[in-house]
Amino acid sequence: MTAEIIISSVIMLISTAPIIIIGIVQYRSKEPVGFWSGKEPPQKEQITDVKAYNRKHGLMWMLLGTGLILCFLCGLPFGGDIAGYLCMIEVIGGILGMIAYHEKLDRMYRKKEGGK
């Protein structure tokens, strides 16, 4: 194992650990979780099933972190550049997918306001 692979593996683990930890914290949370930085999460009264809402948000984050690790590991046999490109694709696609999924979860679990 070369020093490049060891260093990049350590960096990958340090980088993905917070993403997976966010997922675990959201999965176990009793209060509704947020998705956007700086935007307040919904109130308990605004969500029909807080447990399901939080679990799905948490799984979404855990899958992003796990996907990053898998892309990195799949790319390593082809070289560090390929591993990096796969991770970039995962990040861009993952974030776009997470935005779409968050919007879907909001439509599924947010209570309708007044007749709107």
N, CA, C and O atoms as a GROMACS GRO file, in nm:
protein
  464
    1MET      N    1   0.086  -0.118   0.000
    1MET     CA    2   0.000   0.000   0.000
    1MET      C    3   0.090   0.124   0.000
    1MET      O    4   0.181   0.136   0.082
    2THR      N    5   0.063   0.212  -0.092
    2THR     CA    6   0.147   0.331  -0.100
    2THR      C    7   0.101   0.437  -0.001
    2THR      O    8  -0.011   0.433   0.050
    3ALA      N    9   0.190   0.531   0.024
    3ALA     CA   10   0.157   0.640   0.116
    3ALA      C   11   0.039   0.721   0.065
    3ALA      O   12  -0.043   0.769   0.144
    4GLU      N   13   0.030   0.738  -0.068
    4GLU     CA   14  -0.081   0.813  -0.128
    4GLU      C   15  -0.216   0.750  -0.093
    4GLU      O   16  -0.311   0.820  -0.058
    5ILE      N   17  -0.222   0.619  -0.103
    5ILE     CA   18  -0.348   0.548  -0.074
    5ILE      C   19  -0.382   0.559   0.075
    5ILE      O   20  -0.498   0.580   0.111
    6ILE      N   21  -0.283   0.545   0.160
    6ILE     CA   22  -0.307   0.555   0.304
    6ILE      C   23  -0.356   0.694   0.341
    6ILE      O   24  -0.454   0.709   0.414
    7ILE      N   25  -0.289   0.796   0.291
    7ILE     CA   26  -0.327   0.934   0.323
    7ILE      C   27  -0.466   0.966   0.269
    7ILE      O   28  -0.549   1.023   0.339
    8SER      N   29  -0.492   0.929   0.144
    8SER     CA   30  -0.623   0.958   0.086
    8SER      C   31  -0.734   0.879   0.157
    8SER      O   32  -0.846   0.928   0.169
    9SER      N   33  -0.704   0.759   0.202
    9SER     CA   34  -0.803   0.679   0.277
    9SER      C   35  -0.836   0.745   0.410
    9SER      O   36  -0.952   0.750   0.450
   10VAL      N   37  -0.735   0.793   0.479
   10VAL     CA   38  -0.757   0.861   0.608
   10VAL      C   39  -0.839   0.988   0.585
   10VAL      O   40  -0.932   1.015   0.660
   11ILE      N   41  -0.804   1.064   0.482
   11ILE     CA   42  -0.880   1.186   0.450
   11ILE      C   43  -1.025   1.152   0.418
   11ILE      O   44  -1.116   1.221   0.462
   12MET      N   45  -1.046   1.045   0.342
   12MET     CA   46  -1.182   1.004   0.306
   12MET      C   47  -1.262   0.968   0.432
   12MET      O   48  -1.377   1.008   0.445
   13LEU      N   49  -1.202   0.893   0.522
   13LEU     CA   50  -1.272   0.854   0.644
   13LEU      C   51  -1.302   0.975   0.732
   13LEU      O   52  -1.410   0.985   0.790
   14ILE      N   53  -1.207   1.068   0.742
   14ILE     CA   54  -1.230   1.189   0.822
   14ILE      C   55  -1.339   1.274   0.758
   14ILE      O   56  -1.417   1.337   0.829
   15SER      N   57  -1.344   1.276   0.627
   15SER     CA   58  -1.443   1.357   0.556
   15SER      C   59  -1.583   1.297   0.562
   15SER      O   60  -1.682   1.371   0.570
   16THR      N   61  -1.593   1.167   0.558
   16THR     CA   62  -1.725   1.104   0.556
   16THR      C   63  -1.782   1.079   0.695
   16THR      O   64  -1.903   1.066   0.711
   17ALA      N   65  -1.697   1.074   0.795
   17ALA     CA   66  -1.746   1.048   0.932
   17ALA      C   67  -1.852   1.150   0.975
   17ALA      O   68  -1.956   1.110   1.026
   18PRO      N   69  -1.830   1.281   0.955
   18PRO     CA   70  -1.935   1.376   0.996
   18PRO      C   71  -2.067   1.357   0.922
   18PRO      O   72  -2.174   1.376   0.979
   19ILE      N   73  -2.059   1.318   0.795
   19ILE     CA   74  -2.181   1.296   0.716
   19ILE      C   75  -2.260   1.179   0.775
   19ILE      O   76  -2.381   1.188   0.792
   20ILE      N   77  -2.191   1.072   0.806
   20ILE     CA   78  -2.257   0.954   0.864
   20ILE      C   79  -2.308   0.984   1.004
   20ILE      O   80  -2.416   0.939   1.042
   21ILE      N   81  -2.232   1.061   1.081
   21ILE     CA   82  -2.275   1.098   1.216
   21ILE      C   83  -2.400   1.186   1.210
   21ILE      O   84  -2.491   1.169   1.291
   22ILE      N   85  -2.405   1.279   1.115
   22ILE     CA   86  -2.527   1.360   1.097
   22ILE      C   87  -2.645   1.268   1.072
   22ILE      O   88  -2.753   1.287   1.129
   23GLY      N   89  -2.626   1.168   0.989
   23GLY     CA   90  -2.733   1.073   0.959
   23GLY      C   91  -2.779   0.997   1.082
   23GLY      O   92  -2.899   0.979   1.104
   24ILE      N   93  -2.685   0.952   1.163
   24ILE     CA   94  -2.720   0.877   1.284
   24ILE      C   95  -2.796   0.966   1.382
   24ILE      O   96  -2.896   0.925   1.441
   25VAL      N   97  -2.748   1.089   1.400
   25VAL     CA   98  -2.814   1.183   1.491
   25VAL      C   99  -2.955   1.214   1.442
   25VAL      O  100  -3.049   1.216   1.522
   26GLN      N  101  -2.971   1.237   1.312
   26GLN     CA  102  -3.104   1.266   1.259
   26GLN      C  103  -3.195   1.143   1.270
   26GLN      O  104  -3.313   1.157   1.302
   27TYR      N  105  -3.142   1.027   1.244
   27TYR     CA  106  -3.219   0.903   1.252
   27TYR      C  107  -3.277   0.883   1.393
   27TYR      O  108  -3.390   0.836   1.408
   28ARG      N  109  -3.199   0.918   1.494
   28ARG     CA  110  -3.238   0.894   1.634
   28ARG      C  111  -3.310   1.012   1.698
   28ARG      O  112  -3.357   1.001   1.812
   29SER      N  113  -3.320   1.125   1.628
   29SER     CA  114  -3.376   1.247   1.686
   29SER      C  115  -3.526   1.232   1.718
   29SER      O  116  -3.600   1.167   1.645
   30LYS      N  117  -3.566   1.294   1.826
   30LYS     CA  118  -3.708   1.294   1.865
   30LYS      C  119  -3.781   1.416   1.810
   30LYS      O  120  -3.903   1.415   1.795
   31GLU      N  121  -3.705   1.522   1.779
   31GLU     CA  122  -3.760   1.644   1.722
   31GLU      C  123  -3.739   1.641   1.570
   31GLU      O  124  -3.643   1.580   1.523
   32PRO      N  125  -3.827   1.706   1.494
   32PRO     CA  126  -3.808   1.709   1.348
   32PRO      C  127  -3.671   1.768   1.312
   32PRO      O  128  -3.626   1.865   1.373
   33VAL      N  129  -3.607   1.709   1.214
   33VAL     CA  130  -3.474   1.751   1.173
   33VAL      C  131  -3.483   1.847   1.055
   33VAL      O  132  -3.582   1.851   0.983
   34GLY      N  133  -3.376   1.924   1.038
   34GLY     CA  134  -3.368   2.017   0.926
   34GLY      C  135  -3.280   1.961   0.816
   34GLY      O  136  -3.210   1.861   0.835
   35PHE      N  137  -3.285   2.025   0.703
   35PHE     CA  138  -3.201   1.983   0.592
   35PHE      C  139  -3.114   2.098   0.545
   35PHE      O  140  -2.994   2.079   0.524
   36TRP      N  141  -3.171   2.215   0.528
   36TRP     CA  142  -3.098   2.330   0.478
   36TRP      C  143  -3.025   2.402   0.591
   36TRP      O  144  -3.082   2.424   0.698
   37SER      N  145  -2.902   2.436   0.567
   37SER     CA  146  -2.825   2.512   0.664
   37SER      C  147  -2.885   2.652   0.678
   37SER      O  148  -2.911   2.720   0.579
   38GLY      N  149  -2.907   2.692   0.801
   38GLY     CA  150  -2.961   2.825   0.826
   38GLY      C  151  -3.112   2.832   0.824
   38GLY      O  152  -3.169   2.935   0.861
   39LYS      N  153  -3.180   2.727   0.782
   39LYS     CA  154  -3.326   2.725   0.780
   39LYS      C  155  -3.375   2.644   0.899
   39LYS      O  156  -3.329   2.532   0.923
   40GLU      N  157  -3.467   2.700   0.972
   40GLU     CA  158  -3.520   2.630   1.089
   40GLU      C  159  -3.594   2.502   1.047
   40GLU      O  160  -3.669   2.503   0.949
   41PRO      N  161  -3.573   2.393   1.120
   41PRO     CA  162  -3.649   2.271   1.090
   41PRO      C  163  -3.796   2.292   1.124
   41PRO      O  164  -3.830   2.382   1.200
   42PRO      N  165  -3.883   2.210   1.068
   42PRO     CA  166  -4.025   2.224   1.099
   42PRO      C  167  -4.053   2.193   1.246
   42PRO      O  168  -3.975   2.124   1.312
   43GLN      N  169  -4.163   2.244   1.296
   43GLN     CA  170  -4.208   2.214   1.432
   43GLN      C  171  -4.275   2.076   1.434
   43GLN      O  172  -4.322   2.027   1.331
   44LYS      N  173  -4.278   2.015   1.552
   44LYS     CA  174  -4.342   1.883   1.566
   44LYS      C  175  -4.486   1.884   1.515
   44LYS      O  176  -4.532   1.788   1.454
   45GLU      N  177  -4.555   1.993   1.542
   45GLU     CA  178  -4.696   2.004   1.504
   45GLU      C  179  -4.714   2.011   1.352
   45GLU      O  180  -4.824   1.988   1.302
   46GLN      N  181  -4.608   2.042   1.280
   46GLN     CA  182  -4.617   2.057   1.135
   46GLN      C  183  -4.592   1.926   1.060
   46GLN      O  184  -4.613   1.919   0.938
   47ILE      N  185  -4.548   1.821   1.131
   47ILE     CA  186  -4.512   1.694   1.068
   47ILE      C  187  -4.609   1.586   1.113
   47ILE      O  188  -4.642   1.576   1.231
   48THR      N  189  -4.655   1.505   1.018
   48THR     CA  190  -4.752   1.401   1.051
   48THR      C  191  -4.689   1.282   1.123
   48THR      O  192  -4.752   1.224   1.212
   49ASP      N  193  -4.567   1.244   1.088
   49ASP     CA  194  -4.498   1.130   1.150
   49ASP      C  195  -4.350   1.166   1.167
   49ASP      O  196  -4.269   1.142   1.078
   50VAL      N  197  -4.318   1.224   1.282
   50VAL     CA  198  -4.182   1.273   1.307
   50VAL      C  199  -4.079   1.161   1.300
   50VAL      O  200  -3.971   1.179   1.245
   51LYS      N  201  -4.112   1.046   1.356
   51LYS     CA  202  -4.017   0.935   1.358
   51LYS      C  203  -3.980   0.891   1.216
   51LYS      O  204  -3.862   0.875   1.184
   52ALA      N  205  -4.079   0.871   1.131
   52ALA     CA  206  -4.053   0.830   0.992
   52ALA      C  207  -3.979   0.939   0.915
   52ALA      O  208  -3.887   0.910   0.839
   53TYR      N  209  -4.020   1.064   0.935
   53TYR     CA  210  -3.957   1.178   0.870
   53TYR      C  211  -3.808   1.184   0.905
   53TYR      O  212  -3.723   1.200   0.817
   54ASN      N  213  -3.777   1.172   1.033
   54ASN     CA  214  -3.637   1.178   1.078
   54ASN      C  215  -3.557   1.058   1.030
   54ASN      O  216  -3.442   1.073   0.988
   55ARG      N  217  -3.615   0.941   1.037
   55ARG     CA  218  -3.542   0.820   0.994
   55ARG      C  219  -3.506   0.828   0.846
   55ARG      O  220  -3.395   0.792   0.807
   56LYS      N  221  -3.598   0.874   0.765
   56LYS     CA  222  -3.570   0.883   0.622
   56LYS      C  223  -3.466   0.990   0.593
   56LYS      O  224  -3.382   0.971   0.505
   57HIS      N  225  -3.469   1.100   0.665
   57HIS     CA  226  -3.364   1.201   0.650
   57HIS      C  227  -3.229   1.146   0.696
   57HIS      O  228  -3.128   1.166   0.630
   58GLY      N  229  -3.228   1.076   0.809
   58GLY     CA  230  -3.104   1.018   0.859
   58GLY      C  231  -3.045   0.915   0.764
   58GLY      O  232  -2.925   0.915   0.739
   59LEU      N  233  -3.130   0.829   0.710
   59LEU     CA  234  -3.083   0.728   0.614
   59LEU      C  235  -3.025   0.794   0.489
   59LEU      O  236  -2.928   0.746   0.431
   60MET      N  237  -3.085   0.904   0.450
   60MET     CA  238  -3.038   0.976   0.333
   60MET      C  239  -2.892   1.021   0.355
   60MET      O  240  -2.809   1.005   0.266
   61TRP      N  241  -2.862   1.077   0.472
   61TRP     CA  242  -2.726   1.121   0.502
   61TRP      C  243  -2.631   1.002   0.515
   61TRP      O  244  -2.518   1.008   0.466
   62MET      N  245  -2.676   0.895   0.581
   62MET     CA  246  -2.589   0.778   0.596
   62MET      C  247  -2.556   0.716   0.460
   62MET      O  248  -2.445   0.669   0.438
   63LEU      N  249  -2.654   0.714   0.370
   63LEU     CA  250  -2.630   0.660   0.236
   63LEU      C  251  -2.531   0.746   0.158
   63LEU      O  252  -2.450   0.693   0.082
   64LEU      N  253  -2.537   0.877   0.175
   64LEU     CA  254  -2.440   0.964   0.107
   64LEU      C  255  -2.299   0.932   0.155
   64LEU      O  256  -2.208   0.917   0.074
   65GLY      N  257  -2.280   0.922   0.286
   65GLY     CA  258  -2.148   0.890   0.340
   65GLY      C  259  -2.099   0.753   0.297
   65GLY      O  260  -1.983   0.737   0.259
   66THR      N  261  -2.187   0.655   0.302
   66THR     CA  262  -2.151   0.520   0.261
   66THR      C  263  -2.121   0.515   0.111
   66THR      O  264  -2.028   0.447   0.068
   67GLY      N  265  -2.200   0.587   0.032
   67GLY     CA  266  -2.176   0.593  -0.112
   67GLY      C  267  -2.041   0.654  -0.145
   67GLY      O  268  -1.973   0.610  -0.237
   68LEU      N  269  -2.003   0.756  -0.070
   68LEU     CA  270  -1.871   0.817  -0.092
   68LEU      C  271  -1.760   0.717  -0.066
   68LEU      O  272  -1.665   0.706  -0.145
   69ILE      N  273  -1.772   0.645   0.042
   69ILE     CA  274  -1.670   0.544   0.075
   69ILE      C  275  -1.664   0.437  -0.033
   69ILE      O  276  -1.556   0.397  -0.076
   70LEU      N  277  -1.780   0.390  -0.077
   70LEU     CA  278  -1.784   0.285  -0.180
   70LEU      C  279  -1.727   0.334  -0.313
   70LEU      O  280  -1.654   0.261  -0.380
   71CYS      N  281  -1.760   0.457  -0.352
   71CYS     CA  282  -1.705   0.512  -0.477
   71CYS      C  283  -1.553   0.522  -0.467
   71CYS      O  284  -1.482   0.491  -0.563
   72PHE      N  285  -1.506   0.564  -0.354
   72PHE     CA  286  -1.362   0.575  -0.333
   72PHE      C  287  -1.295   0.438  -0.344
   72PHE      O  288  -1.194   0.422  -0.412
   73LEU      N  289  -1.354   0.339  -0.275
   73LEU     CA  290  -1.296   0.204  -0.276
   73LEU      C  291  -1.302   0.141  -0.416
   73LEU      O  292  -1.209   0.072  -0.457
   74CYS      N  293  -1.412   0.166  -0.488
   74CYS     CA  294  -1.424   0.112  -0.624
   74CYS      C  295  -1.325   0.177  -0.720
   74CYS      O  296  -1.278   0.113  -0.814
   75GLY      N  297  -1.293   0.303  -0.697
   75GLY     CA  298  -1.202   0.374  -0.785
   75GLY      C  299  -1.055   0.348  -0.757
   75GLY      O  300  -0.972   0.366  -0.845
   76LEU      N  301  -1.022   0.307  -0.635
   76LEU     CA  302  -0.881   0.288  -0.597
   76LEU      C  303  -0.803   0.193  -0.689
   76LEU      O  304  -0.690   0.225  -0.725
   77PRO      N  305  -0.860   0.079  -0.728
   77PRO     CA  306  -0.782  -0.009  -0.817
   77PRO      C  307  -0.742   0.056  -0.949
   77PRO      O  308  -0.647   0.014  -1.014
   78PHE      N  309  -0.816   0.161  -0.989
   78PHE     CA  310  -0.788   0.229  -1.115
   78PHE      C  311  -0.702   0.354  -1.096
   78PHE      O  312  -0.667   0.422  -1.192
   79GLY      N  313  -0.669   0.383  -0.971
   79GLY     CA  314  -0.585   0.499  -0.941
   79GLY      C  315  -0.658   0.604  -0.861
   79GLY      O  316  -0.781   0.610  -0.860
   80GLY      N  317  -0.580   0.687  -0.796
   80GLY     CA  318  -0.637   0.791  -0.709
   80GLY      C  319  -0.723   0.891  -0.784
   80GLY      O  320  -0.823   0.940  -0.731
   81ASP      N  321  -0.684   0.923  -0.908
   81ASP     CA  322  -0.762   1.019  -0.986
   81ASP      C  323  -0.903   0.966  -1.013
   81ASP      O  324  -1.001   1.039  -0.998
   82ILE      N  325  -0.913   0.841  -1.051
   82ILE     CA  326  -1.044   0.781  -1.080
   82ILE      C  327  -1.128   0.776  -0.952
   82ILE      O  328  -1.248   0.804  -0.956
   83ALA      N  329  -1.066   0.741  -0.841
   83ALA     CA  330  -1.138   0.740  -0.713
   83ALA      C  331  -1.191   0.879  -0.682
   83ALA      O  332  -1.305   0.894  -0.637
   84GLY      N  333  -1.110   0.980  -0.705
   84GLY     CA  334  -1.152   1.118  -0.681
   84GLY      C  335  -1.267   1.159  -0.771
   84GLY      O  336  -1.362   1.223  -0.726
   85TYR      N  337  -1.259   1.122  -0.900
   85TYR     CA  338  -1.367   1.156  -0.993
   85TYR      C  339  -1.498   1.087  -0.954
   85TYR      O  340  -1.605   1.147  -0.959
   86LEU      N  341  -1.488   0.960  -0.914
   86LEU     CA  342  -1.610   0.889  -0.871
   86LEU      C  343  -1.671   0.956  -0.748
   86LEU      O  344  -1.793   0.968  -0.739
   87CYS      N  345  -1.587   1.000  -0.656
   87CYS     CA  346  -1.637   1.068  -0.537
   87CYS      C  347  -1.702   1.201  -0.573
   87CYS      O  348  -1.805   1.238  -0.515
   88MET      N  349  -1.644   1.273  -0.669
   88MET     CA  350  -1.705   1.400  -0.712
   88MET      C  351  -1.842   1.375  -0.775
   88MET      O  352  -1.936   1.451  -0.750
   89ILE      N  353  -1.853   1.271  -0.855
   89ILE     CA  354  -1.981   1.236  -0.916
   89ILE      C  355  -2.082   1.201  -0.806
   89ILE      O  356  -2.198   1.242  -0.813
   90GLU      N  357  -2.038   1.125  -0.707
   90GLU     CA  358  -2.125   1.086  -0.595
   90GLU      C  359  -2.171   1.209  -0.518
   90GLU      O  360  -2.289   1.219  -0.483
   91VAL      N  361  -2.082   1.302  -0.492
   91VAL     CA  362  -2.118   1.421  -0.415
   91VAL      C  363  -2.220   1.504  -0.493
   91VAL      O  364  -2.324   1.542  -0.438
   92ILE      N  365  -2.192   1.532  -0.619
   92ILE     CA  366  -2.283   1.616  -0.698
   92ILE      C  367  -2.419   1.546  -0.716
   92ILE      O  368  -2.524   1.605  -0.691
   93GLY      N  369  -2.414   1.420  -0.759
   93GLY     CA  370  -2.539   1.345  -0.777
   93GLY      C  371  -2.611   1.322  -0.645
   93GLY      O  372  -2.733   1.330  -0.637
   94GLY      N  373  -2.533   1.294  -0.541
   94GLY     CA  374  -2.592   1.270  -0.409
   94GLY      C  375  -2.663   1.392  -0.354
   94GLY      O  376  -2.773   1.381  -0.301
   95ILE      N  377  -2.600   1.508  -0.368
   95ILE     CA  378  -2.663   1.630  -0.317
   95ILE      C  379  -2.790   1.662  -0.396
   95ILE      O  380  -2.892   1.699  -0.338
   96LEU      N  381  -2.784   1.649  -0.528
   96LEU     CA  382  -2.904   1.674  -0.609
   96LEU      C  383  -3.015   1.575  -0.572
   96LEU      O  384  -3.132   1.612  -0.562
   97GLY      N  385  -2.978   1.448  -0.553
   97GLY     CA  386  -3.076   1.348  -0.512
   97GLY      C  387  -3.132   1.377  -0.374
   97GLY      O  388  -3.252   1.358  -0.349
   98MET      N  389  -3.046   1.422  -0.283
   98MET     CA  390  -3.092   1.454  -0.147
   98MET      C  391  -3.189   1.572  -0.148
   98MET      O  392  -3.288   1.572  -0.074
   99ILE      N  393  -3.162   1.672  -0.231
   99ILE     CA  394  -3.253   1.787  -0.240
   99ILE      C  395  -3.390   1.740  -0.289
   99ILE      O  396  -3.492   1.778  -0.232
  100ALA      N  397  -3.392   1.659  -0.394
  100ALA     CA  398  -3.518   1.609  -0.447
  100ALA      C  399  -3.590   1.523  -0.344
  100ALA      O  400  -3.712   1.534  -0.328
  101TYR      N  401  -3.516   1.437  -0.273
  101TYR     CA  402  -3.577   1.349  -0.174
  101TYR      C  403  -3.630   1.429  -0.055
  101TYR      O  404  -3.736   1.398  -0.002
  102HIS      N  405  -3.556   1.531  -0.013
  102HIS     CA  406  -3.603   1.616   0.098
  102HIS      C  407  -3.735   1.683   0.059
  102HIS      O  408  -3.827   1.690   0.140
  103GLU      N  409  -3.743   1.732  -0.063
  103GLU     CA  410  -3.867   1.796  -0.108
  103GLU      C  411  -3.982   1.695  -0.108
  103GLU      O  412  -4.094   1.728  -0.070
  104LYS      N  413  -3.953   1.572  -0.149
  104LYS     CA  414  -4.055   1.466  -0.148
  104LYS      C  415  -4.100   1.437  -0.004
  104LYS      O  416  -4.219   1.424   0.022
  105LEU      N  417  -4.003   1.427   0.088
  105LEU     CA  418  -4.037   1.401   0.228
  105LEU      C  419  -4.121   1.514   0.285
  105LEU      O  420  -4.214   1.491   0.362
  106ASP      N  421  -4.088   1.638   0.248
  106ASP     CA  422  -4.166   1.752   0.294
  106ASP      C  423  -4.310   1.741   0.244
  106ASP      O  424  -4.404   1.767   0.320
  107ARG      N  425  -4.328   1.704   0.119
  107ARG     CA  426  -4.464   1.688   0.065
  107ARG      C  427  -4.537   1.574   0.134
  107ARG      O  428  -4.658   1.582   0.157
  108MET      N  429  -4.465   1.466   0.169
  108MET     CA  430  -4.527   1.349   0.230
  108MET      C  431  -4.566   1.372   0.376
  108MET      O  432  -4.673   1.330   0.419
  109TYR      N  433  -4.478   1.438   0.450
  109TYR     CA  434  -4.496   1.444   0.596
  109TYR      C  435  -4.537   1.580   0.653
  109TYR      O  436  -4.577   1.587   0.769
  110ARG      N  437  -4.529   1.685   0.576
  110ARG     CA  438  -4.567   1.816   0.628
  110ARG      C  439  -4.719   1.829   0.620
  110ARG      O  440  -4.779   1.803   0.516
  111LYS      N  441  -4.780   1.870   0.731
  111LYS     CA  442  -4.925   1.888   0.734
  111LYS      C  443  -4.963   2.003   0.643
  111LYS      O  444  -4.894   2.105   0.634
  112LYS      N  445  -5.074   1.984   0.577
  112LYS     CA  446  -5.126   2.090   0.489
  112LYS      C  447  -5.181   2.203   0.575
  112LYS      O  448  -5.252   2.181   0.673
  113GLU      N  449  -5.146   2.325   0.537
  113GLU     CA  450  -5.192   2.441   0.613
  113GLU      C  451  -5.325   2.489   0.560
  113GLU      O  452  -5.343   2.512   0.441
  114GLY      N  453  -5.417   2.504   0.652
  114GLY     CA  454  -5.547   2.564   0.620
  114GLY      C  455  -5.617   2.520   0.496
  114GLY      O  456  -5.680   2.437   0.562
  115GLY      N  457  -5.652   2.505   0.403
  115GLY     CA  458  -5.706   2.456   0.280
  115GLY      C  459  -5.611   2.470   0.164
  115GLY      O  460  -5.654   2.458   0.049
  116LYS      N  461  -5.484   2.495   0.189
  116LYS     CA  462  -5.391   2.513   0.079
  116LYS      C  463  -5.342   2.379   0.027
  116LYS      O  464  -5.262   2.374  -0.067
   0.00000   0.00000   0.00000
